[in-house]
């Protein structure tokens, strides 16, 4: 039963990644690409957890994948909040 739920979570994360990727293609906003990469990485994490089914003593290695996903999301937020370069049109 738990593998079914992990698969459902992976599918939902992949759908969210596809939506954010679509929004990024329309706007070219760095926030959307950060969220798309983050949710795509979350989907990979849940797929790996369901397929590998690691024991409790090795499960923490898969959490580095989740850390990478959060870094992608934080990078998108930081990129969105970065001040833009001043315009050269006098």
Biotite code that builds the C-alpha atoms (Angstrom):
import biotite.structure as struc

atoms = struc.array([
    struc.Atom([0.000, 0.000, 0.000], chain_id="A", res_id=1, res_name="UNK", atom_name="CA", element="C"),
    struc.Atom([2.805, 2.418, 0.819], chain_id="A", res_id=2, res_name="UNK", atom_name="CA", element="C"),
    struc.Atom([4.375, 1.967, -2.638], chain_id="A", res_id=3, res_name="UNK", atom_name="CA", element="C"),
    struc.Atom([1.029, 2.918, -4.188], chain_id="A", res_id=4, res_name="UNK", atom_name="CA", element="C"),
    struc.Atom([0.961, 6.142, -2.181], chain_id="A", res_id=5, res_name="UNK", atom_name="CA", element="C"),
    struc.Atom([4.576, 6.928, -3.072], chain_id="A", res_id=6, res_name="UNK", atom_name="CA", element="C"),
    struc.Atom([3.686, 6.384, -6.725], chain_id="A", res_id=7, res_name="UNK", atom_name="CA", element="C"),
    struc.Atom([0.696, 8.715, -6.425], chain_id="A", res_id=8, res_name="UNK", atom_name="CA", element="C"),
    struc.Atom([2.865, 11.384, -4.806], chain_id="A", res_id=9, res_name="UNK", atom_name="CA", element="C"),
    struc.Atom([5.477, 10.942, -7.555], chain_id="A", res_id=10, res_name="UNK", atom_name="CA", element="C"),
    struc.Atom([2.797, 11.336, -10.239], chain_id="A", res_id=11, res_name="UNK", atom_name="CA", element="C"),
    struc.Atom([1.425, 14.477, -8.617], chain_id="A", res_id=12, res_name="UNK", atom_name="CA", element="C"),
    struc.Atom([4.916, 15.959, -8.307], chain_id="A", res_id=13, res_name="UNK", atom_name="CA", element="C"),
    struc.Atom([5.539, 15.216, -11.978], chain_id="A", res_id=14, res_name="UNK", atom_name="CA", element="C"),
    struc.Atom([2.271, 16.923, -12.921], chain_id="A", res_id=15, res_name="UNK", atom_name="CA", element="C"),
    struc.Atom([3.219, 19.978, -10.859], chain_id="A", res_id=16, res_name="UNK", atom_name="CA", element="C"),
    struc.Atom([6.629, 20.034, -12.557], chain_id="A", res_id=17, res_name="UNK", atom_name="CA", element="C"),
    struc.Atom([4.955, 19.909, -15.979], chain_id="A", res_id=18, res_name="UNK", atom_name="CA", element="C"),
    struc.Atom([2.684, 22.831, -15.097], chain_id="A", res_id=19, res_name="UNK", atom_name="CA", element="C"),
    struc.Atom([5.557, 24.941, -13.792], chain_id="A", res_id=20, res_name="UNK", atom_name="CA", element="C"),
    struc.Atom([7.601, 24.095, -16.891], chain_id="A", res_id=21, res_name="UNK", atom_name="CA", element="C"),
    struc.Atom([4.683, 25.235, -19.069], chain_id="A", res_id=22, res_name="UNK", atom_name="CA", element="C"),
    struc.Atom([4.463, 28.510, -17.137], chain_id="A", res_id=23, res_name="UNK", atom_name="CA", element="C"),
    struc.Atom([8.224, 28.970, -17.496], chain_id="A", res_id=24, res_name="UNK", atom_name="CA", element="C"),
    struc.Atom([7.999, 28.512, -21.281], chain_id="A", res_id=25, res_name="UNK", atom_name="CA", element="C"),
    struc.Atom([5.341, 31.227, -21.419], chain_id="A", res_id=26, res_name="UNK", atom_name="CA", element="C"),
    struc.Atom([7.024, 33.765, -19.148], chain_id="A", res_id=27, res_name="UNK", atom_name="CA", element="C"),
    struc.Atom([10.735, 32.800, -18.976], chain_id="A", res_id=28, res_name="UNK", atom_name="CA", element="C"),
    struc.Atom([10.556, 33.598, -15.263], chain_id="A", res_id=29, res_name="UNK", atom_name="CA", element="C"),
    struc.Atom([13.329, 31.973, -13.222], chain_id="A", res_id=30, res_name="UNK", atom_name="CA", element="C"),
    struc.Atom([10.907, 31.258, -10.364], chain_id="A", res_id=31, res_name="UNK", atom_name="CA", element="C"),
    struc.Atom([8.928, 28.813, -12.505], chain_id="A", res_id=32, res_name="UNK", atom_name="CA", element="C"),
    struc.Atom([11.997, 26.942, -13.711], chain_id="A", res_id=33, res_name="UNK", atom_name="CA", element="C"),
    struc.Atom([13.153, 26.596, -10.093], chain_id="A", res_id=34, res_name="UNK", atom_name="CA", element="C"),
    struc.Atom([9.818, 25.129, -9.086], chain_id="A", res_id=35, res_name="UNK", atom_name="CA", element="C"),
    struc.Atom([9.737, 22.851, -12.159], chain_id="A", res_id=36, res_name="UNK", atom_name="CA", element="C"),
    struc.Atom([13.186, 21.465, -11.363], chain_id="A", res_id=37, res_name="UNK", atom_name="CA", element="C"),
    struc.Atom([12.298, 21.155, -7.682], chain_id="A", res_id=38, res_name="UNK", atom_name="CA", element="C"),
    struc.Atom([9.086, 19.222, -8.234], chain_id="A", res_id=39, res_name="UNK", atom_name="CA", element="C"),
    struc.Atom([10.737, 17.081, -10.902], chain_id="A", res_id=40, res_name="UNK", atom_name="CA", element="C"),
    struc.Atom([13.428, 16.185, -8.400], chain_id="A", res_id=41, res_name="UNK", atom_name="CA", element="C"),
    struc.Atom([10.764, 15.426, -5.777], chain_id="A", res_id=42, res_name="UNK", atom_name="CA", element="C"),
    struc.Atom([9.133, 13.054, -8.271], chain_id="A", res_id=43, res_name="UNK", atom_name="CA", element="C"),
    struc.Atom([12.463, 11.294, -8.800], chain_id="A", res_id=44, res_name="UNK", atom_name="CA", element="C"),
    struc.Atom([12.878, 10.985, -5.040], chain_id="A", res_id=45, res_name="UNK", atom_name="CA", element="C"),
    struc.Atom([9.488, 9.309, -4.572], chain_id="A", res_id=46, res_name="UNK", atom_name="CA", element="C"),
    struc.Atom([10.082, 6.991, -7.525], chain_id="A", res_id=47, res_name="UNK", atom_name="CA", element="C"),
    struc.Atom([13.471, 5.959, -6.153], chain_id="A", res_id=48, res_name="UNK", atom_name="CA", element="C"),
    struc.Atom([11.991, 5.422, -2.707], chain_id="A", res_id=49, res_name="UNK", atom_name="CA", element="C"),
    struc.Atom([9.280, 3.181, -4.132], chain_id="A", res_id=50, res_name="UNK", atom_name="CA", element="C"),
    struc.Atom([11.555, 1.172, -6.405], chain_id="A", res_id=51, res_name="UNK", atom_name="CA", element="C"),
    struc.Atom([14.601, 0.793, -4.174], chain_id="A", res_id=52, res_name="UNK", atom_name="CA", element="C"),
    struc.Atom([12.690, 0.443, -0.901], chain_id="A", res_id=53, res_name="UNK", atom_name="CA", element="C"),
    struc.Atom([15.792, 1.135, 1.214], chain_id="A", res_id=54, res_name="UNK", atom_name="CA", element="C"),
    struc.Atom([16.068, 0.059, 4.802], chain_id="A", res_id=55, res_name="UNK", atom_name="CA", element="C"),
    struc.Atom([15.862, 2.527, 7.657], chain_id="A", res_id=56, res_name="UNK", atom_name="CA", element="C"),
    struc.Atom([19.651, 2.716, 7.946], chain_id="A", res_id=57, res_name="UNK", atom_name="CA", element="C"),
    struc.Atom([20.140, 3.764, 4.284], chain_id="A", res_id=58, res_name="UNK", atom_name="CA", element="C"),
    struc.Atom([17.004, 5.813, 3.667], chain_id="A", res_id=59, res_name="UNK", atom_name="CA", element="C"),
    struc.Atom([18.768, 9.054, 4.607], chain_id="A", res_id=60, res_name="UNK", atom_name="CA", element="C"),
    struc.Atom([20.826, 8.899, 1.393], chain_id="A", res_id=61, res_name="UNK", atom_name="CA", element="C"),
    struc.Atom([17.680, 9.518, -0.624], chain_id="A", res_id=62, res_name="UNK", atom_name="CA", element="C"),
    struc.Atom([16.999, 12.630, 1.393], chain_id="A", res_id=63, res_name="UNK", atom_name="CA", element="C"),
    struc.Atom([19.958, 14.283, -0.340], chain_id="A", res_id=64, res_name="UNK", atom_name="CA", element="C"),
    struc.Atom([17.787, 14.202, -3.462], chain_id="A", res_id=65, res_name="UNK", atom_name="CA", element="C"),
    struc.Atom([15.094, 16.075, -1.537], chain_id="A", res_id=66, res_name="UNK", atom_name="CA", element="C"),
    struc.Atom([17.719, 18.550, -0.365], chain_id="A", res_id=67, res_name="UNK", atom_name="CA", element="C"),
    struc.Atom([18.635, 19.154, -4.008], chain_id="A", res_id=68, res_name="UNK", atom_name="CA", element="C"),
    struc.Atom([14.960, 19.788, -4.795], chain_id="A", res_id=69, res_name="UNK", atom_name="CA", element="C"),
    struc.Atom([14.715, 22.374, -2.041], chain_id="A", res_id=70, res_name="UNK", atom_name="CA", element="C"),
    struc.Atom([17.904, 24.016, -3.302], chain_id="A", res_id=71, res_name="UNK", atom_name="CA", element="C"),
    struc.Atom([16.326, 24.296, -6.776], chain_id="A", res_id=72, res_name="UNK", atom_name="CA", element="C"),
    struc.Atom([13.238, 25.946, -5.286], chain_id="A", res_id=73, res_name="UNK", atom_name="CA", element="C"),
    struc.Atom([15.280, 28.315, -3.133], chain_id="A", res_id=74, res_name="UNK", atom_name="CA", element="C"),
    struc.Atom([17.414, 29.170, -6.153], chain_id="A", res_id=75, res_name="UNK", atom_name="CA", element="C"),
    struc.Atom([14.279, 30.074, -8.105], chain_id="A", res_id=76, res_name="UNK", atom_name="CA", element="C"),
    struc.Atom([13.024, 32.283, -5.290], chain_id="A", res_id=77, res_name="UNK", atom_name="CA", element="C"),
    struc.Atom([16.435, 33.942, -4.906], chain_id="A", res_id=78, res_name="UNK", atom_name="CA", element="C"),
    struc.Atom([16.651, 34.486, -8.655], chain_id="A", res_id=79, res_name="UNK", atom_name="CA", element="C"),
    struc.Atom([13.200, 36.076, -8.675], chain_id="A", res_id=80, res_name="UNK", atom_name="CA", element="C"),
    struc.Atom([14.144, 38.431, -5.842], chain_id="A", res_id=81, res_name="UNK", atom_name="CA", element="C"),
    struc.Atom([17.503, 39.382, -7.317], chain_id="A", res_id=82, res_name="UNK", atom_name="CA", element="C"),
    struc.Atom([17.549, 43.049, -8.370], chain_id="A", res_id=83, res_name="UNK", atom_name="CA", element="C"),
    struc.Atom([17.547, 43.475, -12.115], chain_id="A", res_id=84, res_name="UNK", atom_name="CA", element="C"),
    struc.Atom([20.391, 45.192, -13.928], chain_id="A", res_id=85, res_name="UNK", atom_name="CA", element="C"),
    struc.Atom([19.856, 48.904, -14.604], chain_id="A", res_id=86, res_name="UNK", atom_name="CA", element="C"),
    struc.Atom([18.764, 49.773, -18.092], chain_id="A", res_id=87, res_name="UNK", atom_name="CA", element="C"),
    struc.Atom([21.354, 51.241, -20.480], chain_id="A", res_id=88, res_name="UNK", atom_name="CA", element="C"),
    struc.Atom([18.794, 53.338, -22.317], chain_id="A", res_id=89, res_name="UNK", atom_name="CA", element="C"),
    struc.Atom([19.792, 56.719, -20.958], chain_id="A", res_id=90, res_name="UNK", atom_name="CA", element="C"),
])
